[in-house]
Amino acid sequence: MFLIQTLLADYLILILGIFIILILIILILNKSKVPSKRNRPHEESLTINSQNSKPQFCDLFNCYKLVRPDTCRAIYNSHTMFRALLLNTTALAILAVDFSIFPRRFAKTHYYGQSLMDTGTAAFVFVNALADESAEREGRKPRERALKSTMNLFFFRVPTLLVLALLGIGRSLFVHLSGYGQDVTEYGIHWNFFVTLFFIRMFVAIVPTHLIIFIGLLIGLIYQYLLTFAGLEGWLLKSEYGGRHGFVDQNREGIFSLFGYFFIYSASFLYAKCSAHFLEKEKRLSLARTLLLFLFSIFCYLLQYLLENYGLRLQASRRLANLTYCFAMLALFSASTILLQIFQFIAPMPRSKGGLVEAISRNALLHFLIANLLTGFVNMFSDNILELKGIVTQSLILIIYSLNTSFLIYLIPIRRTSK
């Protein structure tokens, strides 16, 4: 993750090609080591009709047996892995963005466009929707989960809504009192990531579950209409010349982008419900059904493409969280989870509760909080972090930071288990 986001960022296509080739080589070399079906009572192999004669070029695809894992378990594994990848990527980026080895194209855009760091808040909203849908399938309504859920906060269980409110207020006070660097075009003067997440959870808690998809999508459509035809976009992106006046003006990006994130949450919740219902028609995960889920990603991408290149030509903007941005994020995140589900056919995640991936996924907000605290610590005790021009020095700081973030989040479940 560190190399892909920094030193090897210009060679992503080459790295992807190498990974694909290595995976194919491993699968081919291990074709004779796959245990027979009777030796794997908990897994069901895809049967291959050996009696039918097939062209020789098909042998490459039939030289190994795909595993058909339990559908519910595969969905859970893919969501767990997605959260862990998201959190690790985000944690590294929020510090690495201040270093020269971090490509500037990965930093947040100021007006229009899409970058790596533009995906952060939308990705957290997406995984919240996945978790709420999963809880609903287990008999727990999203409203109840939003109001009553708790989280690990340094060995204590604390209501999540309370944590988000305190973190949002606390960060705003800290920035104001300490003079810590802040880009007001991101959320505004007083607003921040934690405040946005707080209102997303309040939206889930207030709106009835059976209406949340309809209301969220409707809000997004009305918001886009106001952006395009009521002059709201021009006001939100206006120049900083002349300053900001009043609470709403001072925090306009954070307040109004909420409507776009409501749309992302509702669309993500709809995707999670449809995909789970579609996949769970079979007890074992079906490769054909999994591949069909790409239709959702393709549909979102086509809508993004049409909005950007035809008609009103609406360019994606994180600051606005407009429909083009929403569809771009939905296409990216849904495709990512589907790819992780497909990976379950080749190498299912072990049923382990003590691994790092599980620890990060189960303590998502705490992981992000630790990353922010460590980032603030590094920035405050560096006179000018941008002056650290040595590649070795920058790499060493980022590696130590990443290891400490992972170690602290991994330590929590170990300590809780040992008690």
Secondary structure by P-SEA (a helix, b strand, c coil): cccccccccccaaaaaaaaaaaaaaaaaaacccccccccccccccccccccccccccccccccbbbbbccaaaaaaaaaaaaaaaaaaaaaaaaccccccccccccccccccccccccaaaaaaaaaaaaaaaaaaaacccaaaaacccccccccccccaaaaaaaaaaaaaaaaaaaccccccccccccccaaaaaaaaaaaaacccccaaaaaaaaaaaaaaaaacccaaaaaaaccccccccccccccaaaaaaaaaaaaaaaaaaaaaaaaaaaaaccccccaaaaaacaaaaaaaaaaaaaaaccccccccccccccaaaaaaaaaaaaaaaaaaaaaccccccccccccaaaaaaaaaaaaaaaaaaaaaaaaaacccccccccaaaaaaaaaaaaaaaaaaaaaaaaaaaac
